[in-house]
Amino acid sequence: MTRQVLIVVALLPLWLGLFACASREDLQAERVAKQAATEAEDDAKCRSAKGEPGSAEYDACRQDLAAQRARQGDIEYQKARDFDRVLGGLDDL
């Protein structure tokens, strides 16, 4: 009985390591899919409002959307950081 427990305990970290790798790959695939969807959405918005790709108006529209998304990302990061500080989980950087 104890031998079986020792085998399970020895193999558990290996199994968890394989599970974590698959999980990272899934997260990466999800991130890529989300980025592709965002690109398609931005393209559709700017095509309908500003014209075809390559025009100055279209390029400015895409840059504006990217800047808005970056600002929103910064705000969300700061909120998460502040929340972690309240919980005591993050030191001042």
N, C-alpha and C positions, 0 to 999 in steps of 0.2 A: 504494500500500500504506500509506504513512504517513498519507495523507488519511483512509483508512478507520479507522485506529487513532485518529486525532484525533477523528473523529466519535463513535466508540464511547466514548472517554474523556469527551467532552463530554456525551453522553446518559446515561452511567452514573449520575451523581448524581440526575438526574431520575427515572430508573427506580427507583433505590433509595428515593427519597423517596415515590414512589407505593406501593411495596411496604411501606414502613414505616407508611404511613397505614392500609392494609388490615390490617396486623398489629395496630395499636392498636385498630382497630374490633373485630377478632376477640377481642382480650384483654378489651375492655370487655364484649362479648357473653358471653364466658365468665364474667366476674366477676358479671354480672347473673344468669346462669343458676345459678351456684353459690349466690348469695344467695337466690334463689327456692327452691332445693332445701333450703337450710338453714332458711328460714322454714317450709316445709311440714313438715320433719322436727320442728322445735320445736313446731309446732302439733299434730302428731299425738301427740307425747310428752305434752304438757300436757293435751290433750283426754282421752287415755286415763287419765292419772293424776289429774287435778284437775277435770275437768268441762268445761263449755262456755265459750267466749270471753265475756268480760265479767264472769265471777265473780272474786271476790278471789283465790281459790286459783289459778285459771288465770293471771291477770295476774302473780301472784307467781312462778309457775313460769316464765313467759316471761322475766321480769326476771332470775331466777336463771340461766337458760340463757344469756342475753345477757351477764351479768356473767362467767360461767365462760368464755365464748368470748373476751371482751375480755381476761381475765387470760391465757388461753392465747396470744392474739395478742401480748400484751406479752412473754411469755416467749420466744416464737419470734423476735420482733424483737431482743430482747437477745442471744439465742444467735447470730443472724446478725451482729449488730454486733460481738460478741466475736470471732467467727470472722474478720471483716474486719480487726479490729485485729491479730490474730495474723499475718495475711498482710501487714499494713502498708498496707491499702487504705483505711483510714478514719481521719481525724483525730479527736481528742477533741472532742466537741461541748459 
